[in-house]
Amino acid sequence: MASYYFPYVKGSMENVDLDRDGVKETLTLKFQNRVGSGSASVDIEVYVDGINYTDKAFIKIADEAARPVKPGMYVTSYYGDEVQIMVNHGGKIEPGKHKVELKLRVDWETYETTIEDEAK
């Protein structure tokens, strides 16, 4: 269900060096909000290659600053917004093919998707 309402932007998986220390420590993925516009309390789980990285994940919606993913976090998004999921893995996720599982729960619905793509 998530692939339609919260589609992954194909080819957007990338390892980046956010802290500029020479180590690409953050895996980033982009999605598009097709659920609708509004605010909600959400739960997000992020797994990369079967490892739970939820406690090391951040979310960035449109032009907002990135925020740590927390249980029951309150978010606001508008239809069409770009939503970026960022996973701080400390350099453990190498370039190459990876499988990312994302679960997004709001009060009335659960959206799940699995992405397999090549991290640049």
PyRosetta script that sets phi, psi and omega in degrees:
from pyrosetta import init, pose_from_sequence

init()
pose = pose_from_sequence("MASYYFPYVKGSMENVDLDRDGVKETLTLKFQNRVGSGSASVDIEVYVDGINYTDKAFIKIADEAARPVKPGMYVTSYYGDEVQIMVNHGGKIEPGKHKVELKLRVDWETYETTIEDEAK")
pose.set_psi(1, -34.4)
pose.set_omega(1, -177.0)
pose.set_phi(2, -65.6)
pose.set_psi(2, -29.0)
pose.set_omega(2, -175.8)
pose.set_phi(3, -62.1)
pose.set_psi(3, -29.0)
pose.set_omega(3, 177.5)
pose.set_phi(4, -86.2)
pose.set_psi(4, -47.8)
pose.set_omega(4, -174.7)
pose.set_phi(5, -81.5)
pose.set_psi(5, -23.8)
pose.set_omega(5, -177.2)
pose.set_phi(6, -141.7)
pose.set_psi(6, 63.3)
pose.set_omega(6, -171.6)
pose.set_phi(7, -71.9)
pose.set_psi(7, 143.6)
pose.set_omega(7, 174.8)
pose.set_phi(8, -74.9)
pose.set_psi(8, 138.5)
pose.set_omega(8, 175.1)
pose.set_phi(9, -83.8)
pose.set_psi(9, 103.0)
pose.set_omega(9, -174.4)
pose.set_phi(10, -53.8)
pose.set_psi(10, 133.0)
pose.set_omega(10, 178.8)
pose.set_phi(11, 85.8)
pose.set_psi(11, 3.4)
pose.set_omega(11, -176.4)
pose.set_phi(12, -89.2)
pose.set_psi(12, -5.9)
pose.set_omega(12, 179.7)
pose.set_phi(13, -67.7)
pose.set_psi(13, 123.1)
pose.set_omega(13, -176.0)
pose.set_phi(14, -149.8)
pose.set_psi(14, 140.4)
pose.set_omega(14, 171.5)
pose.set_phi(15, -90.6)
pose.set_psi(15, 128.6)
pose.set_omega(15, -179.2)
pose.set_phi(16, -130.3)
pose.set_psi(16, 157.8)
pose.set_omega(16, 179.0)
pose.set_phi(17, -104.1)
pose.set_psi(17, 83.7)
pose.set_omega(17, -176.1)
pose.set_phi(18, -69.1)
pose.set_psi(18, -34.0)
pose.set_omega(18, -177.2)
pose.set_phi(19, -92.0)
pose.set_psi(19, 3.0)
pose.set_omega(19, 174.3)
pose.set_phi(20, 56.2)
pose.set_psi(20, 41.3)
pose.set_omega(20, 178.2)
pose.set_phi(21, -104.6)
pose.set_psi(21, 7.1)
pose.set_omega(21, 178.8)
pose.set_phi(22, 94.1)
pose.set_psi(22, -5.6)
pose.set_omega(22, 179.5)
pose.set_phi(23, -112.1)
pose.set_psi(23, 125.6)
pose.set_omega(23, 176.5)
pose.set_phi(24, -78.4)
pose.set_psi(24, 95.0)
pose.set_omega(24, -170.7)
pose.set_phi(25, -102.0)
pose.set_psi(25, -3.7)
pose.set_omega(25, -174.2)
pose.set_phi(26, -128.2)
pose.set_psi(26, 122.8)
pose.set_omega(26, 175.3)
pose.set_phi(27, -89.9)
pose.set_psi(27, 126.9)
pose.set_omega(27, -179.6)
pose.set_phi(28, -117.1)
pose.set_psi(28, 143.3)
pose.set_omega(28, 176.6)
pose.set_phi(29, -138.3)
pose.set_psi(29, 143.7)
pose.set_omega(29, 180.0)
pose.set_phi(30, -113.3)
pose.set_psi(30, 142.1)
pose.set_omega(30, 178.0)
pose.set_phi(31, -131.7)
pose.set_psi(31, 168.1)
pose.set_omega(31, 176.1)
pose.set_phi(32, -124.4)
pose.set_psi(32, 134.0)
pose.set_omega(32, 178.1)
pose.set_phi(33, -77.3)
pose.set_psi(33, 112.1)
pose.set_omega(33, 172.5)
pose.set_phi(34, -118.4)
pose.set_psi(34, 11.1)
pose.set_omega(34, 178.3)
pose.set_phi(35, -72.4)
pose.set_psi(35, -46.9)
pose.set_omega(35, -178.2)
pose.set_phi(36, 149.7)
pose.set_psi(36, -174.5)
pose.set_omega(36, 179.7)
pose.set_phi(37, -102.6)
pose.set_psi(37, 142.8)
pose.set_omega(37, 176.4)
pose.set_phi(38, 150.6)
pose.set_psi(38, -172.0)
pose.set_omega(38, 179.9)
pose.set_phi(39, -124.2)
pose.set_psi(39, 150.1)
pose.set_omega(39, 179.5)
pose.set_phi(40, -162.0)
pose.set_psi(40, 159.6)
pose.set_omega(40, 170.2)
pose.set_phi(41, -89.3)
pose.set_psi(41, 125.3)
pose.set_omega(41, -174.5)
pose.set_phi(42, -128.4)
pose.set_psi(42, 155.6)
pose.set_omega(42, 170.2)
pose.set_phi(43, -117.3)
pose.set_psi(43, 132.9)
pose.set_omega(43, -179.0)
pose.set_phi(44, -126.5)
pose.set_psi(44, 135.3)
pose.set_omega(44, 172.9)
pose.set_phi(45, -122.9)
pose.set_psi(45, 138.9)
pose.set_omega(45, -178.6)
pose.set_phi(46, -130.2)
pose.set_psi(46, 124.2)
pose.set_omega(46, 177.1)
pose.set_phi(47, -122.9)
pose.set_psi(47, 134.4)
pose.set_omega(47, 175.4)
pose.set_phi(48, -121.4)
pose.set_psi(48, 120.6)
pose.set_omega(48, -178.4)
pose.set_phi(49, 51.1)
pose.set_psi(49, 39.8)
pose.set_omega(49, 176.0)
pose.set_phi(50, 84.4)
pose.set_psi(50, -4.5)
pose.set_omega(50, -178.9)
pose.set_phi(51, -99.2)
pose.set_psi(51, 131.1)
pose.set_omega(51, -179.4)
pose.set_phi(52, -76.3)
pose.set_psi(52, 113.4)
pose.set_omega(52, 178.9)
pose.set_phi(53, -110.3)
pose.set_psi(53, 16.7)
pose.set_omega(53, -175.7)
pose.set_phi(54, -54.1)
pose.set_psi(54, -42.4)
pose.set_omega(54, -177.6)
pose.set_phi(55, -74.2)
pose.set_psi(55, -3.5)
pose.set_omega(55, 177.6)
pose.set_phi(56, -119.2)
pose.set_psi(56, 15.9)
pose.set_omega(56, -176.5)
pose.set_phi(57, -101.5)
pose.set_psi(57, 151.6)
pose.set_omega(57, 177.8)
pose.set_phi(58, -130.8)
pose.set_psi(58, 157.8)
pose.set_omega(58, 176.7)
pose.set_phi(59, -128.8)
pose.set_psi(59, 139.1)
pose.set_omega(59, 177.2)
pose.set_phi(60, -129.8)
pose.set_psi(60, 119.4)
pose.set_omega(60, -178.4)
pose.set_phi(61, -109.5)
pose.set_psi(61, 120.7)
pose.set_omega(61, 179.9)
pose.set_phi(62, 52.1)
pose.set_psi(62, -123.9)
pose.set_omega(62, -175.8)
pose.set_phi(63, -94.9)
pose.set_psi(63, 7.0)
pose.set_omega(63, 179.2)
pose.set_phi(64, -69.7)
pose.set_psi(64, 161.0)
pose.set_omega(64, 173.1)
pose.set_phi(65, -71.7)
pose.set_psi(65, 151.6)
pose.set_omega(65, 176.7)
pose.set_phi(66, -66.1)
pose.set_psi(66, 140.8)
pose.set_omega(66, 178.6)
pose.set_phi(67, -128.1)
pose.set_psi(67, 147.4)
pose.set_omega(67, 176.1)
pose.set_phi(68, -63.3)
pose.set_psi(68, 142.5)
pose.set_omega(68, 175.0)
pose.set_phi(69, -74.0)
pose.set_psi(69, 126.2)
pose.set_omega(69, -179.7)
pose.set_phi(70, -132.3)
pose.set_psi(70, 149.5)
pose.set_omega(70, 175.9)
pose.set_phi(71, -59.7)
pose.set_psi(71, 136.7)
pose.set_omega(71, 177.4)
pose.set_phi(72, 65.8)
pose.set_psi(72, 25.1)
pose.set_omega(72, -178.3)
pose.set_phi(73, -69.4)
pose.set_psi(73, 145.6)
pose.set_omega(73, -177.7)
pose.set_phi(74, -95.1)
pose.set_psi(74, 124.8)
pose.set_omega(74, -179.5)
pose.set_phi(75, -129.3)
pose.set_psi(75, 152.7)
pose.set_omega(75, 173.2)
pose.set_phi(76, -125.4)
pose.set_psi(76, 132.5)
pose.set_omega(76, 179.4)
pose.set_phi(77, -148.1)
pose.set_psi(77, 152.4)
pose.set_omega(77, 177.6)
pose.set_phi(78, -112.5)
pose.set_psi(78, 148.8)
pose.set_omega(78, 178.7)
pose.set_phi(79, -51.0)
pose.set_psi(79, 128.8)
pose.set_omega(79, 179.2)
pose.set_phi(80, 94.8)
pose.set_psi(80, -10.5)
pose.set_omega(80, 178.9)
pose.set_phi(81, -58.8)
pose.set_psi(81, 144.3)
pose.set_omega(81, 169.3)
pose.set_phi(82, -82.6)
pose.set_psi(82, 130.7)
pose.set_omega(82, 178.5)
pose.set_phi(83, -118.7)
pose.set_psi(83, 123.9)
pose.set_omega(83, -178.5)
pose.set_phi(84, -109.2)
pose.set_psi(84, 129.2)
pose.set_omega(84, 173.2)
pose.set_phi(85, -103.3)
pose.set_psi(85, 129.7)
pose.set_omega(85, -177.2)
pose.set_phi(86, -123.6)
pose.set_psi(86, 131.2)
pose.set_omega(86, -178.4)
pose.set_phi(87, -119.8)
pose.set_psi(87, 115.6)
pose.set_omega(87, 177.6)
pose.set_phi(88, -85.0)
pose.set_psi(88, 106.0)
pose.set_omega(88, -176.0)
pose.set_phi(89, -107.4)
pose.set_psi(89, 2.8)
pose.set_omega(89, 176.9)
pose.set_phi(90, 64.6)
pose.set_psi(90, 23.4)
pose.set_omega(90, 178.5)
pose.set_phi(91, 90.9)
pose.set_psi(91, 6.0)
pose.set_omega(91, -176.7)
pose.set_phi(92, -80.8)
pose.set_psi(92, -21.3)
pose.set_omega(92, -179.7)
pose.set_phi(93, -97.5)
pose.set_psi(93, 111.1)
pose.set_omega(93, -176.7)
pose.set_phi(94, -81.1)
pose.set_psi(94, 161.5)
pose.set_omega(94, 171.7)
pose.set_phi(95, -58.7)
pose.set_psi(95, 149.7)
pose.set_omega(95, -179.4)
pose.set_phi(96, 131.3)
pose.set_psi(96, -170.5)
pose.set_omega(96, -176.1)
pose.set_phi(97, -78.4)
pose.set_psi(97, 134.9)
pose.set_omega(97, 179.3)
pose.set_phi(98, -140.4)
pose.set_psi(98, 155.7)
pose.set_omega(98, 177.0)
pose.set_phi(99, -112.9)
pose.set_psi(99, 123.2)
pose.set_omega(99, 179.6)
pose.set_phi(100, -117.3)
pose.set_psi(100, 127.5)
pose.set_omega(100, 175.8)
pose.set_phi(101, -109.7)
pose.set_psi(101, 131.1)
pose.set_omega(101, -177.9)
pose.set_phi(102, -126.6)
pose.set_psi(102, 129.3)
pose.set_omega(102, 175.5)
pose.set_phi(103, -121.2)
pose.set_psi(103, 125.6)
pose.set_omega(103, -179.0)
pose.set_phi(104, -124.3)
pose.set_psi(104, 116.1)
pose.set_omega(104, -179.0)
pose.set_phi(105, -115.3)
pose.set_psi(105, 129.8)
pose.set_omega(105, 168.7)
pose.set_phi(106, -117.4)
pose.set_psi(106, 169.3)
pose.set_omega(106, -174.6)
pose.set_phi(107, -45.9)
pose.set_psi(107, -42.0)
pose.set_omega(107, -170.2)
pose.set_phi(108, -104.6)
pose.set_psi(108, -4.5)
pose.set_omega(108, -172.4)
pose.set_phi(109, -156.6)
pose.set_psi(109, 151.3)
pose.set_omega(109, 172.0)
pose.set_phi(110, -120.6)
pose.set_psi(110, 129.2)
pose.set_omega(110, 176.9)
pose.set_phi(111, -112.7)
pose.set_psi(111, 127.2)
pose.set_omega(111, 178.8)
pose.set_phi(112, -128.0)
pose.set_psi(112, 141.3)
pose.set_omega(112, 176.4)
pose.set_phi(113, -148.7)
pose.set_psi(113, 151.6)
pose.set_omega(113, 174.7)
pose.set_phi(114, -122.6)
pose.set_psi(114, 126.9)
pose.set_omega(114, -179.5)
pose.set_phi(115, -113.9)
pose.set_psi(115, 132.7)
pose.set_omega(115, 170.1)
pose.set_phi(116, -121.7)
pose.set_psi(116, 118.9)
pose.set_omega(116, -177.3)
pose.set_phi(117, -153.2)
pose.set_psi(117, 173.7)
pose.set_omega(117, -179.3)
pose.set_phi(118, -98.5)
pose.set_psi(118, 121.1)
pose.set_omega(118, 175.9)
pose.set_phi(119, -79.1)
pose.set_psi(119, 128.5)
pose.set_omega(119, 179.1)
pose.set_phi(120, -79.5)
pose.dump_pdb("model.pdb")
